[in-house]
């Protein structure tokens, strides 16, 4: 998504890359013309762009605009509806709204196979019969089969709770009353 968002011409001087092909080569300066992942303003610019898109298209896609404003984090949308029919309508609105801006949604996961069966978009990446296991979203794992969010914890066994090799450390100051 980031590389599809253009940077205003007046702001491109603020996003420069300095590049040398070899140690002896002259320095070349490039100006970025699109939002680039890893730059400091990228998360804000992406989020703000989606908010502006939702505001501009709210009259045609009111439910999708609400989802973009409240159920999205970076490039993950986690949302739902009470019925399959309502979810299909929301899905269609979201697809159309994003297509108006030139964004293509690439992945769909649902805890309802009915929602995925009628998906006619060419960029659907999960096979319709495929059993999708837990998927990573928002730093957590969501298992659509049981509609459950989990997280992974990795505990490293350590003999000590400190990195210090000696006690007291050399820069330790003791105060007495």
WOQUI-V650840 format. One record per pair of residues at least 12 apart in sequence whose ideal C-beta (glycine too) atoms are under 6 Angstrom apart, sorted by sequence separation. I is the first residue (numbers start at 1). J is the second residue. D is the distance in Angstrom with one decimal. If there is no record, write none. Layout:
BEGIN
I	J	D
I	J	D
END
This chain:
BEGIN
67	79	4.7
132	144	5.9
16	29	5.6
17	30	4.6
54	68	4.0
16	31	5.6
54	69	5.2
108	124	5.9
15	32	4.0
106	123	5.3
50	68	5.4
107	125	5.2
12	31	4.3
104	123	4.9
106	125	5.5
109	132	5.7
7	33	5.9
109	135	5.3
63	90	5.3
6	34	5.8
84	112	5.9
87	115	5.3
64	93	3.7
5	35	4.3
63	93	5.5
64	94	4.5
84	114	5.0
3	34	4.9
61	93	4.5
2	35	4.3
64	97	4.5
111	144	4.3
2	37	4.9
109	144	5.3
61	97	4.4
111	147	4.4
2	42	5.7
57	97	5.0
2	46	5.7
5	49	5.1
53	101	5.1
76	137	5.0
73	138	5.6
1	75	5.1
4	102	5.9
END
